[in-house]
Amino acid sequence: MAITKVEICGVNTSKLPVLSPEEKEELFEKLKQGDEEAKAKYIYGNLRLVLSVIQRFNNRGESIDDIFQVGCIGLIKAINNFDTSRGVKFSTYAVPMIIGEVRRYLRDYNPIRVSRSARDIAYKALQTKERLINENNKEPTVEEIAKEIGVEKEDVVFALEAIQDPISLFEPIYHDGTDALYVMDQVSDDKNSDVTWLENISLKEALNNLNERERHIIDLRFFKGKTQMEVSEEIGISQAQVSRLEKSALKNMRKSM
């Protein structure tokens, strides 16, 4: 899917409006009061956001019109659930909603269906991997994971590969009663794709508001593409501590932004 079409779903993308912050605020207040015309204008004024998000789903072989429509559903859900009292920009809230909607569509309509048994094995394998890492402070082998969950190692490899595309980065894979660990905590980010979460925000200023250790962790995780385990080994603290410090730093950055 190459996004080169000027017209998508009957919408001329070259003529989409760009709303000012003041216009967005005024329209949002009206739509929350039930003004359907204001809601339609707000949706239309944010279609460029949908276009920017679906760029990451290039080369999936899917119709651009279908993906765009699904992205618009995510946009509408974001509008319906957005809470201005939280103090975050609408784009910051809407981007993950749009991404999630598109990912669900690609998962549910993928011609290669993942069986329930394979998905169960994959989730058990991910949970077991995290537990073994915490117990032994090292990455377990496939054989060790397979032995723990009582299946053949080939089944573990197949199951993990089967869910590799549709699984969400925000899928919880371990929970110790306090902070959950998510798939994204275990993934290197060589392309700094999480920068899209901070669209139109002064990242440098937000980073300057962190303490030295938090800045170092954010730099290693999101600019140098290291996993939390790699960060924990480099700075000499546990992965759980890295996770908590990272979440605290991101929370502080969002407040600054």
Helices and strands as residue ranges (DSSP letters): E 7-8, E 11-12, G 13-15, H 21-32, H 36-45, H 47-54, G 55-57, H 64-81, G 84-86, H 90-108, H 116-136, H 142-149, H 153-162, E 172-175, E 180-182, G 183-186, G 193-198, H 203-208, H 212-218, I 219-223, H 228-235, H 239-256
